[in-house]
Amino acid sequence: MECYFAPMEGITGYVYRNAHHKFYGNVAMYFTPFLAPNRSKKLTSRETNDILPEHNQGIRLVPQFLTNQAEDFLWAAKKAGELGYKEVNLNLGCPSGTVVSKYRGSGFLAIPEELDRFLERVSTELEKTGMRFSVKTRIGKNSPEEFGRLLGIFNQYPLERLIIHPRLQTDFYRNRPNLELFGEAVKVFGNRACYNGDIFSKKDFISFHERFPDAEAVMMGRGLLRNPALAEEIAEEEGEPGRESLSGAELQRLKSFHREVLEGYREAIPGDRNVLFKMKELWTYLGERFAGQERLLKKIKKARRMEEYEEAVEGIFEEAGLWI
Ligand SMILES: Cc1cc2nc3c(=O)[nH]c(=O)nc-3n(C[C@H](O)[C@H](O)[C@H](O)COP(=O)(O)O)c2cc1C
């Protein structure tokens, strides 16, 4: 089964993505955090940088767009086509209030007729260009009962794949993914249905795989941020499921990976403050594997200067090394 890296706004941009690709394997496809094309017909420089081919060498990448305007989606898809991309993805999952109130992301699910018209226009136009498109969706805005109708709509169009994070917009990240409804999607979409949600360990993956042995791909976000080697561990025949502690070699690799991300951000982002902001966000995930090191994790969180940050990180890796 293939593993995809989920799009994570603010985190999995090209700096993180390149570092991950350099140090860790078995991710068949990465998706960009959402880009939000609008009437201005311009992407921001951050968005442009994220999809430039020279920033994504050797990486299989799908640009993701967040919009409810077919016109803007098509413009962005054309732009992506010019850069050599063959697939673009529509974000119907983002649960954030400011996005949803504009009927974008999972807010778009609340107006299925408009969504249907959008998909019709987009698929007709894209067909002429040969560009493929896929959708990443939740199961509804307010109720799981919305999903049947949504599936019917999606099924009218030649989606390359339908990635389902089976929660509602109103769940945000609470409650459990609704595997039953994912099963309904599999009945309709077969192996074009791709699962996403709460796969944090090899053990989680195995139980998903037992229930859906024919699924061809899973997408993982937070699990890979917490353990960047998760997709590799999943591919290993051997290995203990749910292994959480780091071996010496793994710790060394994580350290090199961390260095690469840090250096990448320092090159790409002006000002240590902004770099620190990014790194701290990363540690909210990485830190979960360093239980018992709360004092140093707090030091990372509180670091105001780069030296303080680096000292705390050095301390974490050193202490973790002592425990092996
Ligand atoms: C901080 C953060 C940023 C996210 N940004 C995006 C995004 O830009 N596009 C998207 O489709 N999903 C985004 N997501 C959702 C993830 O791609 C994924 O669907 C979600 O985290 C559930 O998968 P997981 O349990 O494997 O993490 C984001 C999630 C988080 C926590």
The ligand as a Gaussian input file, in Angstrom:
#p B3LYP/6-31G(d) Opt

LIG

0 1
 C       -1.697000      22.297000      11.211000
 C       -2.474000      21.597000      10.146000
 C       -2.491000      22.120000       8.853000
 C       -3.229000      21.489000       7.848000
 N       -3.227000      22.000000       6.574000
 C       -3.920000      21.361000       5.592000
 C       -3.908000      21.829000       4.242000
 O       -3.288000      22.841000       3.891000
 N       -4.626000      21.133000       3.325000
 C       -5.329000      20.008000       3.646000
 O       -5.964000      19.402000       2.787000
 N       -5.342000      19.531000       4.910000
 C       -4.651000      20.181000       5.867000
 N       -4.651000      19.667000       7.131000
 C       -5.309000      18.382000       7.377000
 C       -4.327000      17.227000       7.173000
 O       -3.902000      17.161000       5.834000
 C       -4.988000      15.877000       7.543000
 O       -6.131000      15.718000       6.754000
 C       -5.377000      15.797000       9.001000
 O       -4.326000      16.201000       9.835000
 C       -5.810000      14.383000       9.374000
 O       -4.800000      13.456000       9.066000
 P       -3.768000      12.905000      10.196000
 O       -4.643000      12.333000      11.291000
 O       -2.945000      11.883000       9.487000
 O       -2.984000      14.067000      10.682000
 C       -3.948000      20.303000       8.151000
 C       -3.918000      19.781000       9.450000
 C       -3.208000      20.416000      10.451000
 C       -3.207000      19.827000      11.834000

